[in-house]
């Protein structure tokens, strides 16, 4: 059963439907993304949020490859990123 959960990323609220089992993971992921985007933004409040999101995604992908995690040598990382992008697109569509 899907329950609404709200997260804040760069002072903007996003509400998603998620199961109780996925709620903690979504909240933790949103906090991690918010922290990384704030770190990348630094003191420059004029950087566009979509640019920060892309930079954060590239940083996470690089970290995944450097850690030797799934797909560290190739297509697996891109498969994970594609899946993450599909999920994010679906969640953003729900938030709009």
C-alpha positions in Angstrom: 0.0 0.0 0.0 1.3 3.4 -1.0 1.5 6.1 1.7 2.6 9.7 1.1 6.0 10.8 2.4 7.4 14.3 2.0 11.1 15.1 1.7 13.0 18.4 1.3 15.7 18.9 -1.2 17.3 22.3 -1.5 14.4 23.8 0.5 11.8 22.4 -1.9 9.3 19.9 -0.8 8.5 16.8 -2.8 5.8 14.3 -1.8 5.9 10.7 -3.0 3.8 7.6 -2.6 5.8 4.8 -1.1 5.4 1.7 0.9 6.3 1.5 4.6 9.2 -0.8 3.7 10.7 1.8 1.3 9.9 4.9 3.3 13.2 5.0 5.4 15.3 4.3 2.3 13.6 7.2 0.4 14.0 9.6 3.3 17.7 8.6 3.7 18.3 9.0 -0.1 16.7 12.4 -0.1 18.9 13.5 2.8 22.0 12.3 1.0 21.0 14.0 -2.2 20.2 17.2 -0.4 23.5 17.2 1.4 25.5 16.5 -1.8 23.6 19.2 -3.7 24.2 21.7 -0.9 27.9 20.7 -0.9 28.2 21.2 -4.6 26.3 24.5 -4.5 28.5 25.9 -1.8 27.8 29.6 -1.2 26.6 30.2 -4.8 22.8 30.3 -4.4 22.4 31.2 -8.1 23.4 27.7 -9.4 20.3 26.1 -11.1 18.9 23.2 -9.1 18.8 21.0 -12.3 22.5 21.6 -12.9 23.2 20.6 -9.2 21.1 17.5 -9.6 23.1 16.4 -12.7 26.4 17.1 -10.9 25.2 15.2 -7.9 24.2 12.2 -10.1 27.5 12.2 -11.8 29.3 12.3 -8.4 27.2 9.4 -7.2 27.9 7.4 -10.4 31.6 8.1 -10.1 31.6 7.0 -6.4 29.8 3.8 -7.4 32.4 3.0 -10.0 35.3 3.9 -7.8 34.0 1.7 -5.0 34.0 -1.3 -7.2 30.3 -1.7 -6.7 27.8 -3.1 -9.2 28.9 -2.3 -12.7 32.2 -0.8 -11.7 33.6 -2.0 -15.0 30.9 -0.9 -17.3 27.3 -1.4 -18.3 26.0 -2.4 -14.8 26.4 1.1 -13.5 24.5 2.5 -16.4 21.8 0.0 -15.9 21.5 1.1 -12.3 21.5 4.7 -13.3 18.8 4.1 -16.0 16.7 2.4 -13.4 17.2 5.2 -10.9 16.3 7.8 -13.6 13.1 5.9 -14.5 12.1 5.8 -10.8 13.0 9.5 -10.3 10.9 10.4 -13.4 8.0 8.5 -12.1 8.3 10.1 -8.6 8.7 13.6 -10.1 5.6 13.0 -12.2 3.6 12.1 -9.1 4.9 15.2 -7.3 3.7 17.5 -10.1 
